[in-house]
């Protein structure tokens, strides 16, 4: 397989990886206890803020 074919497949692979990660997260949230889900959702804004501050 040459580099051009790998470069063409990269967006598909990244999209599939994002879809799988999203599915895993949704399933984990569905299986978690309600209080855990609420704690995670309350922590998300702080986590996003911290990640955006560290962006180069």
Number of C-alpha atoms within 10 A of each C-alpha: 5 6 8 9 9 11 10 10 11 12 11 11 12 11 11 12 12 12 12 12 12 12 12 12 12 12 11 12 16 11 10 12 10 11 9 11 15 12 10 13 12 11 11 11 11 11 12 10 10 11 10 10 9 7 6 4
